[in-house]
Amino acid sequence: MTDPSHPTDPDQTRLRRWRLILGEPAESGCGCVLSGLDAQIDAALGALYDPDGPGGLRGGSGASSPRVARWLGDIRRYFPGPLVQVMQRDAFERLDLKSMLLQPELLEAVQPDVHLVATLMALRGILPAQTRDTARTVVARVVAALMARLDEPMRAAVSGALNRAERNRRPRHAEIDWNRTIRANLRHWQADYQTLVPEQLIGYGRKARRTQREVVLCIDQSGSMANSVVYSSIFGAVMASLPAVRTHLVVFDTAVVDLTADLSDPVEVLFGIQLGGGTDINRAVGYCQGLIREPRNSILVLISDLYEGGVERQLLQRAAELIQSGVQVIVLLALSDEGAPSYDHQLAAKLAALGAPAFACTPDQFPELMAAAIRREDVALWAAKQGLVTARAEG
């Protein structure tokens, strides 16, 4: 990673490197004060190799702390893949994460925490064989807690939206639901004639087709999206259990992996995800485009910070084709409780100009977002009413 603040003089470059290697105590000896990106890299190194310092990380139950998940994301951003693996192994040993995973009494003390799941996902590739079952148990506990919190709101919002979408407003006489019709027209009671004028007839929903809506969740599995991946997997599992929704779950970096077959088991989904790597959004959207059978009954939710490593021009072309065919395309810059994310503002604006609103939302807002999409409401307007900041179309 380059930084315009890096010195170009060979001697200064050498001093800068020694300062990063030796840490803050060597600042005066090297005569080198770090700033900008170098300061952030130094903080990431210090957190691991000076774990008892002010910004250090220390083990025990600290692995569930959000700062550990953030640190894992930082090192993926600042260092190449092989070095990240070395640092993760060092963290596993130095921060006593192994002890936490092996001791049942410590696991009992861990509160359900999405950051813990993100941490275990990031460390999945280096977990010793004897700790993998324990890690899976921890993830299962967190998933169960999240399901208990999110299942019913998601199920109620989506089912209600589907029922409303299917309600028959122009029924034949034999299809009239008289109970609902009477309740809807009570204001039209004519006291003088002791009768009710049914200005609005409500019928029983027409027999639903096997699939009312097709939802494709397309999730960026780069390290910065870890929390979004966890929540998306939970919501995907809930929607997949609804017979009126055909749900697909696709994750991507530079490769695309379809995890739809595992949606009945969110834990299996999470252990099938490999955080990190590059990003090819165009390739992922192209794959999702091939999954859609009925465009006007389909919703594509792209969950990504939009830092595209693929071909942006082709991505925009695909998005335009999807929208023109009738697919509702929604871009979530984050699905987490972490607040406004870092994202590619220019690409978000270009997608918004095509008709794909781009914004971040919390897990608690996501069920109502999906309900609004199923009702084919203006999702950008819905987001504005929620106080969510949307990317603005250029021009």
N, C-alpha and C positions, 0 to 999 in steps of 0.2 A: 504494500500500500504506500503510495507516495503522498508527500505533504509539501506544499510550497515553502514551509518554514524550515525544511531540511537544509543544512549547510552544504554548500557546493565545494568548499575548500577541503582537500583530502585530510589535512590534520584535524580540522573541526569535525569532519565525519567520523574519524577514528575516535576522537574524544567523546563524541555523542554515543557511539556504540559501547565504549567502555562504561560510560555513565549509565546506560540502560542495563548493562550486565551487572554492574556492581551495586546499583540501587542508590537511593537518596543519600546515604552517608558519604558517597564519593563525589557529591556535587561540587564541593569546594575544591577538592583535589583535581578534578577534571576541568574546573573552570567553565562548566557547561550547565546552563539553566534550561530545562526542557519546557516546551510550551506546545499548545495545539495538540496534534495527533500524538506526538512523542510523549506528552504528559499523560495522555490516556493509556498508551501502551505501557508506560512505566507503572501506572496505577494497577493495571491488570497483572503485570509481573510481580509487583509488590504484594498484591493480595494473596498470591500463591506462595512466593518464596520468602515473604516476611509475614507469615500468617498471624503473628501476635501483634503486628503493628497497627496503627490507627485504621488503615483500610484493609486489614488482613482478614482472612477467613479461617475460622478454627472449626474443627470437626464436631463430633457428637451429633446432636439433632439439628445442627446448623444447616444440613443439606436441604432441609425443607424451607430454608429462608429464601425470599425472593432475590437476595443479593447474589447467592450462588448461581441461580439460573441466569441472572444478568451477566455474571462474570463468564459463564460458559458461552453465552452469546457474544461477549466482547472478544474473547480469544479467537472465536471463529471468524470474527470480522477483521482482526488485526494480523493474524498469522496464517501461513499456509497449512493445508491439511495435515501433512506428516508431523509438523511441529505441534499442531493442536492435539493430536493423539498422544504425543509425549507429555504435554502439559496436563491433559486429562488424567493420564496414568499417575503423574506426580501428585495431582490433586487427590486422587483416590487414596493414595498412600499417606500423604502429608496431612490431609484434613480428616482422616479417620472415618471416611465414608463407609469403608468395609465394616467397621465395628458397628455402625448404625444399622446396616442391613442384616447383620448376623445375630444381633441381640434382640430377642422377642420383646423384652421389657422396654427397650427403646422404641421399637415399632409401635407398641401400644400407646406410647406417649405422643406419637406424631399425630397432629391434627390433619384432617383431610385438606390438602393444599395442592392446587394446580401447579404451583412452582415445583413441588416435589416430583410430580409426574414428569414435568419438563426436564428436570435434572436427571432422572433415571433414564428417560428416553435418550438424552444426550450421552449418557455413560453406558448405554446398553451394549455397545460393541466391545467394551473392555471389562464388563462384569465377569468375575471369576465364575466358573461353572456352578460352584456350590452356592452362590448367592443369587443366581438368576430366579430360582423359584421364590425366594424371599422377596426379591424385587417385584416379581409378578403379583405376589400377595399384597404388597404395599400399593401398587398401582390399582389393583382390584378394589381395595378399600376406598381409595380416593374416587375412583369411577363410581362406585356404589353411592357415595355421598353426593356426588354431582348429579347422578341420575335421580336421586331422591329429591333434589332441589329443582331440577330442570325438566324432568319428564312430564309432570302433570301440566305445567304452564304451556309447554310445547304442544302436547297432545290436545289440550283444550283449545288453544288458539288456532291450530291447523284444522282440527275437526270442525270447529265452529265456522271457519272461513269456507271450508268445503261445503258444509250444509247450506250456508247462505248462498253460495254460488250456484248450488243445485236447486234451490227453492223455485217452485213453479209459480210464476206471477200471472200466467195466462191459462189457467186450468179449464178443462172441460168440466161439465157439470158433475160427472162421476169422479173427477179428480179433486174436487174442492175439499179442503181441510176446514170444516165448519168451525171448529174450536178456535183455530188461529184467525180465521176470517172474522169471527164475531169480536174477538179481543182487539183486532186491528181496527175495527170500525165502530167501537163503542161511542166515539165522539159524534157519530152520525145518528145517534138514537133520536127518533122523532116521538116526543112524548104525546103530542096530540093524536097521533095515529097508532101509538103503542107498537111501533115497528122500528126496525133497524135498516138503514140504507147501506148496503154493502158496496161502497165505492171502490174498494180494493179487495179483489178475490185472491186468496192464498191457497195454492194447491199443494198436494203431496209432491215431494221431489220426484222428478222423473227417474226411472230406473237408472242408476248410475252405471257407467261403463266400468270395466274392471279397473282401470287406472284413470283417476280424475286429473291428476297432475303428475308431471315428471320433474323431479328436482335433481340437479346435478351440483354437488359441492366439489369445487375444484380448489385444492388447498396447496399453497406454497409451503414446502417443508424446510425452507431455509431456517437457520437457527433463530433468527429474530422473530419468527412466527410460531415459536414453540407453544405458547399458551393458546393461540388461536387454533392450532392443530388439535389440542386436547378438547376444547369446547366443541369444535366442529365434529369430531368423532362422536361425541355424546349425542349431539343433536341429530347427526346422521343416523345413529342407531335408533333413536326415538321415531324419526320419520319413516324409517324402513319398516317399523312394526305396524304402521298404519296401512291397511289394505288399499286405501284410496290414493296412496302416494307411491309412485315408483321412484326410489331414491338410489342415486349413484354416489359413491365416494371415491374421488380421484386425488392422489397426492403427487407432487412433482418437485424435482429440482431441475437437473438437465435431462433426467429420464422421467417417464410417466409410469405410475403404478396404480392400477385399479384395485381398490380394496373393498369393492361392493360386496363380494362374496363373504367377507368377514364381518359385515355390519351387525350381525346378531350378537357379536361378542366384541364390545368396545375395547376390552383389554387386549384382545388379539390384534385389533386394528392398531392400537398404539405401539405394540411391540413389533409391528410390521413397518413402522415408519423410521426412516433414518434421517435424523436432523442434520442439516448442513449441506454443503455442496453448492453448485452454481444454481442458476435460475433460467429456465426456458419457458416463459409463459405462453409464447406463441405455440410451441409444440403441445403443451397441455391443453390449451383451448381447442386446438385442432383435433385432439383425441376426443374431447368432450363433445365437439360438434358432431362427431360420428356416432355418438350414443343417442342423440335426440331423435325420437320417432315422430312426435307430433309437436312441431314448433309452437303453435299457438296455445298449447297446454303445458309448455315447458318453462322452467325457471333455471337459469344458470347463475350460481353464486360463486364468483371468483374471489377467493380470500388470499390477498397478497399485498405486499408493500410496493409492488409494481417496479421493483428494480430489475428491469428486463435484461437478460443476457442473451436472448434470442433475437429474432428479427422483428423489430417493432412495427415496421410497415405491414408485414404480414399479419401480425397480431391485430392491428387496427382494422385490416381488411376482413379478417375472420369475425371480429366483433360486429362490424357493420352488417355482414351477411346474416349473422344470427339475429340481430335486432330487426332487420328488414323482413326476415322470414316469420317474425312474430314471437320469437323467444324473448322473455324478460331477462335481461342481463344486469346483474347487480354486482358491484365491486365493493367488497369489504376490505378496507385497509388494515383492519384488525378486528378480531372477535375476542375481546378480553376486557379485563377491568383496569388495564394499565393506562388508559387515557389516550390522548392524541399520539399516534405513532409517527415515526419517520417514514416518509414514502416519497416516491417520484411524483412531484406535483405536476410536472409537464405531461406525463403520460396519463395521470388521473384526469387532467383537464381535457385531454384529447378524447378519452373514453366517455367523459361526461357529454362532450359535444356530439357524440354519436348516439346518445340516449342511454348510456349505462352509468347511472349515478354512482359516485364513489365516496364512501365515508366509512368511519369506524363506528362500531356499536358494541355495547356490552352484552354479555350472555343473557342478562335479564330482559334486554330489549329485542333479542333475536326472535323469540316466538311471535311477537306482534309484527315484526318486520316480515316474516314469512307469511303471516296471515294477510297482511296488506298486499303482498305480491300475489297470493292465491286469488284474492278478490280483484286483482288487476287494477289496483289503485295506483296513483302517481307516487312511486316510491321516494322520489326526490322530495316531494311535498310532505310525505309522511316523515321523512328524516328531519326536515326543517321544523315541523311541529314538535318533534322530540328534542329540539335544540342541538341536533347533531350537525357538525360542520361538514358540508359537502364540498367536494372539489368543484370548482367553477369552470365551465366551458370557456375555452380561449376565445377572445374576440367579443 
